[in-house]
């Protein structure tokens, strides 16, 4: 949010600062409006074999979350959702999209015999995305490929 001050938005958009404040009293609200107009680029269109596809998606997520601006937006949405119902609804929509997309990927993996059935999509998303978010955005660390493989192993029994 600090990278998107009202004065800068007013200057770039060619409007007055008061107009920007009237529409978005807090910078978090402006970021939320931008984010709700954008589809998350992760976990779309799974393909078989699912395991390497899932690894690639987690790698992309980890690399994006290593960018300070992306981590800041993610943490802002998490924090803002605690007190702003509108931000909470947006967060819930993002969570639902990720849960559903990972669920579709796991269903494909089950159908193709890559993984045994039995893992709920919401659990799989928490096991996969949660540690990546923690390592990158909270610890300011990096996610190596071995960690990604361990996370994927944690969501089910994969057949090689």
N, C-alpha and C positions, 0 to 999 in steps of 0.2 A: 504493500500500500504506500509506503514512503516514496517509492519510485513513481507514483502517479499522483502528485499533488494537484489540488484543484486549480492552482494557477497555471500549471503546465497544460492541463486538459483544456482550460479556457483558451490559452494561447494557441494551441494546436487546432482546436475546433473553431476558432474565430468567434467565440461567444464571450460574454462577460463572466467573471468569476462568480458573481452572485447567482447567475443562472445555473452554473455547474453545482454550486452549493445547494440550490433549491431542489435540484433533481437528485443529487447524491450528497446528503449531509456528511456521510463518512466515505472515505476512500474505499473501504471494504465493500460498500454497496456498489460502487462503480465497477470494481473488479468482479463482483458477483454477476452484474448484468452482462459484462463481457463474457464471462465464463458460461452463463446459461445459454448464450447464443452460439456456443461452440460445442460440438460433439467431442467427447473424449476419444483420442486417437488410439487407445489401447484395447487389445483383446477383441478386435473386430475380425470377422471372416476367418474363423479357424480353419486350418487345413490339416490333412493327414500327411505324414505322421504328426500327431498332436504334440508330443513331447518336445521336439526341436522348435516347433512353432511357439509353444508356450515359453520355452527358454528365450527365444528371440524377443517375445513381447515383454517379458520381465527385464531383459537386458535394456530394451528401449525405455521402459518405465524408470529403471534405476538411473540410466544416463540422463534422462530429462529431469528427474528429481535432484540430481547433483547440481543443476543450474540454480544459483541463488534465487533468481526471480521466480522460478517455478516452485521451488521449495517454499518460498515466502507466500506465494498465492495459496498453495496447498494448506499450509499451516494457518493462514488467515481464514480460510473457509472453515477449517476445523474449529478454530477459536471462535469465530463469529457465529457459528451454528449453535454455540452454547447459550447465546442470549438473543439471537435474532431469528424468529420463526421462518422468515423468508430465506435466510441463508441455510437454515436447517433443512428446509424443503429442497433446496438446490443440492445440498450435500446428500440428502437421501436419494435424490434422483441419480446422482453420480454413482452412489453405492449400488443402487438397483441395477444400473446399466452394467457395472463391472460384474456383479453377481450373476446376472443373466448371461453375459458373454462368456464368462468362465464356465458356467453351467452348460452352455451350448458346446463349448470345446470339450468338456468332460464327457458329455453324451456322445460326441463323435468318437472320442477315444474308446469309450465302452463299446460302441457299435463296431469299431474296427479291430477290437480285441487288444488294444494297446494297454488298457488299464482295467482292473477289476472294478465292478460297480460298487457303490456304497458310500461315496463321499458326497455330502451335500455341497451345493454350489457356494452357499454363504460361508461354510467352513473352509472350503478350498480357497475362496477369495481372501479370507482372513489369514490363512496360512501362507498364502503367496504374496499378497500385496502388503499386509501389515509389517512384516519384517523389512521389506524394501523401503517402505516409508520411514520406519524407525531408523534404519541404518543411514539413509541419505539425508532426510530432512531434519531429523532430531539429533542424531549423532554427528552429522556433517561428515559422514564416512562414505566409503565406496563399497559397492557390491561386486564381488568377484564371481566368476562363472561357477566356481565350486559351491559357493553359497546358493546360487540360483538352482543348481542341480540338487542340493540338499533340500531346498524348499519344495521343489517339484516332487522329490521322493517322499516328502512328508504328506502329500495329499492322496496317496494311494499306492497300490502295488502295480508297478509298471512292468510290462513284459518287453523284453528286448529281442 
